[in-house]
Amino acid sequence: MFGVWIIFSGIFEPLLLWLGAVSCLVVTLLSHKLIFPRPRWAYIRYALRFLVYIPWLIWQVVLANCHLLKLVFHPRMMELIDPHIVTFQTPLRQDLSLVALANSITLTPGTITISADPQGRFEVHAIDRKTGEGLPGEMGAKLERVFEDQTA
């Protein structure tokens, strides 16, 4: 939070840096139970596992961009684009894991998460059949491993 404050303020005077650090510390102390209800060590473990997931997600975004580029510039584009809603169930149940899956799906070009409920039911808009076939697929499995002790 302090790093973001420094980047957005652009001010590097010692007094303001000190006041910014104190402000960030106070906000963190007052709101950490709202944001992180579990023990701190659990989130550290999730963060470390998630760091392994991020390069894979970036690669999936690159692949989806290539697929979408091919789809858009194909001479039969209007025949290939087949927007539809995909509904699936995932074993993930906790808010953090559901949000991670919903955001990962939405970050991947060609798909948008429409809804995700606490029971793990997702509705996703996919631009074509190929894009929708892989849901939740490997992405869901990887996030199950990241948040393995959070699943139902």
N, C-alpha and C positions, 0 to 999 in steps of 0.2 A: 504494500500500500504506500509506503514511504517512497519507493522508487517511482511509482506512478505520479505521486505528488510532485517530486522533483522534476520529472520530465514535463509535466503539464504547466508547472509554475515557471520554469526557466530562470528562477531566481536562486542565486547561490551565495547570498549573504549569510554569514554565520548565525546571526540572530534568527533570521527567518527559517534557516535549516533546522535550528534547535526547536523553534516553536512548531514547525511542521512535524518533527519527530515526536514531540510531546503530544501533539494533537492525534497523530496516528496511533500512538500507544494508548491514549485514553479511549479512542473509538474501538480499538481492538479489545481492550479489557472489558468495555461495556457490552460489546456485541458478540464476543466469541462463543458464548453458550447458545445464542440464537442460530448462528451459522454452523457451528460444529458441536452437535449434541453428544457425540461419541468421545471416548478418550483420545487425547492428542496423538498417541502412538499409532492408533488405527489409521488416522488420516495421513500420517507420514508413510506408512506402508502402502496405502492406496496411491499416494503421490508417486512413490518410487516405481510401483507397477505401472502406473499411468504413463510415466516417462518412457517406458519401453513400448507402450501402445502408440504413442504420438508419431514416431517415424513410420509405423505401419499405416496409420490413418493418413498421413501426408501422402504416402505412396498411393493409397486408394483414391485420394482426391485427384492426384495426377492422372491415374488410369481413367477415372470417371470423366475428367476433362477431355482426355484424348477420345474417349467413346462419344462424348457429346459433340466434340468438334467434327468427328467423322459423321455423326448423325445429321448435324446441321448442314454440312457441305455436301452431303450425298445427293445425287441427282433425283432420287426418289424419296426425298426427305418427307414429303407429306404422307407417303405410304408407311414409312418406318416409324414415324412418331405416333405413338398409341398411348396417350395419357390415361392412367387408371389409378384406382386406389387399392393399395395392398394392405390387408389386415393380417396381423400375426400376433402371437402370444410369446412372451419371453419370461424366463424364470426370475428375472431381476425384479425386485420389489421395493428396494429402498430409494428414496428420492435422488440421492447422489448418482447412483448407477443408472436410474431411468433417465435422468437429465443428460448424463454422459452419452447414453445411446441415442437419445433424441437429437442432441446437438451433433453427434458424429454423422448421423443419417442426413441431417439438414446441411451440414458442411460439404457433403459429397454431392457434386453437381448432378442434376437430374432427379434428385429426390428431395422431398420436403416433408418433415414430420407434421402431420395435421393434428394428431392428438395422441397422448400417452396417459393411461390411467394408472393408479397405484397398484392395480392387479396385474400389470405388465402387458396390457392390451394396447397395441400400437396401430394407428392408421397412418399410412404414408402415401403421398402422391408420388408416382413414378412417371417419368416421361415416356418410357417404352417398356415392353415386356421384359427385355433382357435386364434392364436396370432393376425392375421389380422382383425378378426371380431370386436374386441373391439375398433377400431380406428375411430375417436378420442375419442369417448366415455366419460367416467368419467374424464379422464385426461383433455380433452378439456373443459369440463364443469367447472372443478375446476379452470383452468387457466382463463376462462372467468370471474369467480367471482374475481380472484386476480386482473385482469386488466380490471374490468368492465367499467371504464370510458374511456378506450382506444379503445374499440371496435367500429366498424364503425357506 
